[in-house]
């Protein structure tokens, strides 16, 4: 049985409160534990004495029996008594790097932006092509028919104007 000095979460949703407990490493985080040796309230200000409470005498006893603290608990113990645990900050520069899928999305987005810039540059540099001056009669006739169909008839215009005239007369 390997013993751990670790945190066990208590408190309400969005209001965390942790107990520092001695537990078997195989038991669940909030499950059965052997002894309670302190507490940590992350909602308290960092300079508050109520933030971290540890019973260092009990911790010494359990460490003599083979209990090892987790990284977070080792940090707390080191802050109170550096002679008990030598804690060194770990450095994992790869932790902050985005995952493979995120990197793929970033490169894909950069390629799209480059393609848009290239298309805009090409459009600016391309010479403008003017429409030919003479159009064949076959092409001109359907265009005139479409514009005639879209244009409002003369009969509709007076009908629209009549209600406005009635409103102004009254």
CORURQUI-V932366 format. One record per residue. RES is the residue in one small letter. SS is DSSP state (alpha for helix, beta for strand, coil for the rest). OMEGA is omega as a letter, one per 30 degrees, with the letter a starting at -180 (none if undefined). Layout:
{{RES SS OMEGA} {RES SS OMEGA}}
This chain:
{{x coil l} {x coil a} {x beta l} {x beta l} {x beta a} {x beta a} {x beta l} {x beta a} {x beta l} {x beta l} {x beta a} {x beta l} {x coil a} {x coil l} {x beta a} {x beta l} {x beta a} {x beta l} {x beta l} {x beta a} {x beta l} {x beta a} {x beta l} {x beta a} {x coil a} {x coil a} {x coil a} {x coil a} {x coil a} {x coil a} {x coil a} {x coil l} {x coil a} {x coil a} {x beta l} {x beta a} {x beta l} {x beta l} {x beta l} {x beta l} {x coil a} {x coil l} {x coil l} {x coil l} {x coil a} {x coil a} {x coil a} {x coil l} {x coil l} {x coil a} {x coil a} {x beta l} {x beta l} {x beta l} {x coil a} {x alpha l} {x alpha l} {x alpha a} {x alpha l} {x alpha a} {x alpha a} {x alpha l} {x alpha l} {x alpha l} {x coil l} {x coil l} {x coil l} {x beta a} {x beta l} {x coil a} {x alpha a} {x alpha a} {x alpha l} {x alpha l} {x alpha l} {x alpha a} {x alpha l} {x alpha l} {x alpha a} {x alpha a} {x coil a} {x coil a} {x coil a} {x coil a} {x coil l} {x coil a} {x coil l} {x coil l} {x coil l} {x coil a} {x coil l} {x coil a} {x alpha l} {x alpha a} {x alpha a} {x alpha a} {x coil l} {x coil a} {x coil a} {x alpha a} {x alpha l} {x alpha l} {x alpha l} {x alpha l} {x alpha a} {x alpha a} {x alpha l} {x alpha l} {x alpha l} {x alpha l} {x alpha l} {x alpha l} {x alpha l} {x alpha l} {x alpha l} {x alpha l} {x alpha a} {x alpha l} {x alpha l} {x alpha l} {x alpha a} {x alpha a} {x alpha l} {x alpha a} {x alpha a} {x coil l} {x coil a} {x coil a} {x coil l} {x coil l} {x coil l} {x coil a} {x coil a} {x coil l} {x coil l} {x coil a} {x alpha a} {x alpha l} {x alpha a} {x alpha a} {x alpha l} {x alpha l} {x alpha l} {x alpha l} {x alpha l} {x alpha a} {x alpha l} {x alpha a} {x alpha a} {x alpha a} {x coil l} {x coil a} {x coil a} {x alpha a} {x alpha a} {x alpha a} {x alpha l} {x alpha l} {x alpha l} {x alpha a} {x alpha a} {x alpha a} {x alpha l} {x alpha l} {x alpha a} {x alpha a} {x alpha a} {x alpha a} {x alpha a} {x coil none}}
